[in-house]
Amino acid sequence: MKNIILLAIAAAIILIPQNAYAQESSASSASTKLPNAMQLGVDSRVKILTSFLKQYDSPLIPYAADFVQTADKYNLDWRLVAAISGVESTFGKQIPYNSYNAWGWGVYGDNVIRFKSWDDGIETVSQGLRERYIDQWGGNNIYEIGSMYASSPAWAGHVELWLGRIQEFALRNPQDALSISL
């Protein structure tokens, strides 16, 4: 019974809904965390995303922590940039040659933006989503962002599907959830 209660609490922590866009905060996230779970090496989001990406044999597996840290830095849903890579490139498996561009970022016909590394791509896309699509252009949700980001009207629905799949994976794999005791 104790294990069931602990599992229910862990699932509830993971299931707290997060929007697919960032919320403004008056305090810096860096100054409000004591100590940061990433510093302790126990952030369940990293464990979940790592395991999730392994299912797809993604070259982005080693960058799960970068997805989470960069999402926190730009106040984005930790699943968003990974979900976009799922839509645009099957999590980095189908990209323009030598581009590290798993997000379709600046890819129009023969025009291809190339990143110097996967972490450079994660940083650039995360920063661009926050600063341009959300702050400057006013995208308040994935559908508003999608109307500017992609030519396909189905894009936002596909991103939303991957956001949900990552969340469902977290629920089905409680061993990747953050332990209640450290």
HELIX and SHEET records of a PDB file:
HELIX    1   1 LYS A    2  LEU A   15  1                                  14    
HELIX    2   2 SER A   29  THR A   32  1                                   4    
HELIX    3   3 ALA A   37  LEU A   40  1                                   4    
HELIX    4   4 SER A   44  LYS A   54  1                                  11    
HELIX    5   5 ILE A   61  TYR A   63  5                                   3    
HELIX    6   6 ALA A   64  LYS A   73  1                                  10    
HELIX    7   7 LEU A   80  SER A   89  1                                  10    
HELIX    8   8 TRP A  118  GLY A  128  1                                  11    
HELIX    9   9 LEU A  129  GLN A  136  3                                   8    
HELIX   10  10 ILE A  142  TYR A  149  1                                   8    
HELIX   11  11 TRP A  155  ARG A  172  1                                  18    
HELIX   12  12 PRO A  174  ASP A  176  5                                   3    
END                                                                             
